[in-house]
Amino acid sequence: MCGINGILHLQSQKKVDERILTKMRDSLEHRGPDDKGLFIENNIGLGHRRLSILDVSQAGHQPFLSDDGRYVMVYNGEIYNFKDFYPELRSNGFDIRTHSDTEVLLKLFQLQGSKMLNRLNGMFAFVIWDKKERKLTAVRDRMGVKPLYYSFYNETFYFASEQKALFTAGVPLKMAQEGLEEYVFNRFVAGENTLYENVKKVLPGYVMTIHESGKITNEKWWDLKAEIQNQPKIENPVEWFRETFDDSVKLRMVSDVPVGVLLSGGLDSSSILASLNQQNYKNIQTFNIGFKEKEHNESHLAKLMAEKFDYGFHTMQLEDNALFDKLISSTYFQDEPIMHLSEPHILALSQLAKPSVKVLLSGEGADELMGGYVRYKALKYPSLLNSIATIGHMDYFTTKPRYEKLARYSQIKNPDDLVLFNGSNIYPKDIAKTFGITNSPKNEYRNQILEEAKSLYPNNLRRQALYFDQHTYLCSLLDRNDRCTMGASIECREPFLDQRLIIGLGSLEDKWLFKGEKWKYILKSAMKDRLPEEILKFKKVGLSVPWGEYLTKSAGFIDELESFSKSDLFKIPYFEHINAEKLVENLRKGDTKMIPYIMPLFMMHIWLKNYANKF
């Protein structure tokens, strides 16, 4: 696991400046404290920081050169099935000289080019320079577990695992208007765009080729819709799921260093733990975040699971000044304003885990694959939403936060918008009323994914929402996990995101997902003999954080809330109609309905003050 970066001067033999490339590389030191390397040859330069997971010897050093000297690669990720390719590579005349997946990846590329990508089981972002054809090939894994950002600036192509490396190289940090709009309406920027002008992402499942001449091509190498349509019928879904999930967990234990588990006490991470126990893995360490507020706390369940399987259990709470400090740190690692609001906690948990392990398994992806969010339930009967809309003024819908949110969501009439804004916390009418912002974002990428979802699952809003989230919301969660764990120099792996599970679950009938009180029916069916009733029937909490309490009662936050009410953020024309002082005043009076409105603005204020000003 690593940080990668590079510079290619287009249509020019201008030599890459080693100082700039080194500064880019070392801005990513947290992603790879174990080793570092540079490759510079005239107008091309590649940089690498290494976190050693497989073959921790110098044999895995990068940038990695092919035996014939033609190709140079920098790579971030893990190919879990890399040893499967040994016989084929040897029979084609390749020597295997290391025990690393890096060597296998480059030799497969030499043998088959990008045709080999569909055969990989793993998470990866890599860039290969072809000295002969004078071109860069940049590739990202199917679901976007590993990040890859780029910018064209001053006739030069820059790329890196994190945006901060691009800004370190001199790419200007400038907010994009469309990005700002998406952040406010949809919580994060989806697709290839980012919050920044002139900074983009390589899309998940894409190959991007950049020729020295300046010619660029973008090609999709993995298409989830086509994969689901081509999936043969699964005859025994529960048996198939259990076997495939166990194999996915086993593959993600491939490591030359210790592996632990992020254990919330919920169904998803407990299922991973149960699978490890079933497969006789010993001495597993688990890591948990707890809250003193009972309604946010699942620690007792996590402890129960760890003790049941005789695994190590480590828990912590994050409050007051410690939370504030981690908020600042996680904003730096995130490069954008944090939006899931659990980033400080995952960073702190990863730092707690660091002395014990180098790899953590996470339950991410299960909700988006199997319908785990309560918000999907609102899509079951759209006509019911219309009824709620007409009685939304009733006290019942305004005193309980979840119902108050449902009442606001029910104001959306267009079925497409019900999917588009399903993952939002505030909706277009709320934003118009409270912020004075009336124009919704263009959302070109989101609309494109929605059209794919509608053609795959016609007249099925719940399935459309799952497919939509797999390409949008899940990407932002994976980015959060990557940044928070790599901020502590730890690799995060997601067993639910094995491509066999993603495709297979996408092909199953609704009854395998949306049956039972809390849905995720197939997971519960597969795990019912492995997990106690307390886990199978516990009301989902997720990593929810009592931010209203922190903002109004915790020392560091009280001061920052005062600073926020007078923030430079509200000098930006887009936010000029927002009365921040009134929002803060209402929150201090105990109006918890203000939280969804204040948090995105508060996090943007923190980002502006502590991150944007650095560059």
Secondary structure as UniProt FT lines:
FT   STRAND          2..9
FT   TURN            10..11
FT   HELIX           18..26
FT   TURN            27..28
FT   HELIX           29..31
FT   STRAND          35..41
FT   TURN            42..43
FT   STRAND          44..50
FT   HELIX           58..60
FT   STRAND          64..65
FT   TURN            67..68
FT   STRAND          71..79
FT   TURN            80..81
FT   HELIX           82..85
FT   HELIX           86..91
FT   TURN            92..93
FT   HELIX           101..112
FT   HELIX           113..119
FT   STRAND          122..130
FT   TURN            131..134
FT   STRAND          135..140
FT   STRAND          149..153
FT   TURN            154..155
FT   STRAND          156..160
FT   HELIX           163..168
FT   TURN            169..170
FT   HELIX           177..186
FT   TURN            191..192
FT   TURN            197..198
FT   STRAND          200..201
FT   TURN            204..205
FT   STRAND          206..211
FT   TURN            212..213
FT   STRAND          216..220
FT   HELIX           224..229
FT   HELIX           237..251
FT   TURN            252..253
FT   STRAND          259..262
FT   HELIX           267..278
FT   TURN            279..280
FT   STRAND          285..290
FT   HELIX           294..296
FT   HELIX           299..308
FT   TURN            309..310
FT   STRAND          312..317
FT   HELIX           320..334
FT   HELIX           343..353
FT   TURN            354..356
FT   STRAND          359..361
FT   TURN            364..365
FT   HELIX           366..370
FT   HELIX           374..379
FT   HELIX           382..391
FT   TURN            392..393
FT   HELIX           396..399
FT   HELIX           401..409
FT   TURN            410..411
FT   HELIX           415..420
FT   TURN            421..423
FT   HELIX           428..435
FT   HELIX           444..456
FT   TURN            458..459
FT   HELIX           461..471
FT   HELIX           473..486
FT   TURN            487..489
FT   STRAND          491..493
FT   HELIX           495..497
FT   HELIX           499..507
FT   HELIX           510..512
FT   HELIX           521..527
FT   TURN            528..530
FT   HELIX           533..537
FT   HELIX           547..553
FT   HELIX           555..564
FT   TURN            565..566
FT   HELIX           568..571
FT   HELIX           573..575
FT   TURN            576..577
FT   HELIX           580..588
FT   TURN            589..590
FT   HELIX           592..594
FT   HELIX           595..610
FT   HELIX           612..614
//
